[in-house]
Amino acid sequence: MRQYARLKEPPVSIDNQCVYKIMLYQAREGIYLFTYSSPDAVQSSSDRCYGSLDDLYLDWNGLVDERGWIEMEDPLPFCQHDAFIPLRIKGRDVGKPEWGKYETLIGGKWVDCDPAGEIPVRLEGDKE
């Protein structure tokens, strides 16, 4: 299960970065909360692990804006759990990860991308 929420007023996080949105991901080993330091961030800037959803909600529900928690699809296989787009470490799907290199799914094809930079988007009319 994954859900995300925008915050009413971004609080300052432990590392002095503002937190604009958050995502929770429930895995077998626990519940992760990812924080995002810009409104357009694709990947998280930090994460925390919680023992229960109740504990996570207790810490964060009061900061979530009026839209509340929004359900999202679980990530595709080999993709980053904290990413808002299909994003994976290049080569991870074939057992040869190239750490620090990423790719995203655009038009049914995996293409290189930099999640900290501009994400490539193929618009209608672009040449192949």
Buried (B, 14 or more C-beta within 10 A) or exposed (E): EBBBBBBEEBEEEEEEBBBBBBBBBBEEEEBBBBBBBEEEBBBBBBEBEBEEEEEBBEEBEEBBEEEEBEEBEEBEEBBBBBBBBBBBBBBBBEEEBEEEBBBBBBEEEBEEBEBEEEBEEEEEEEEE
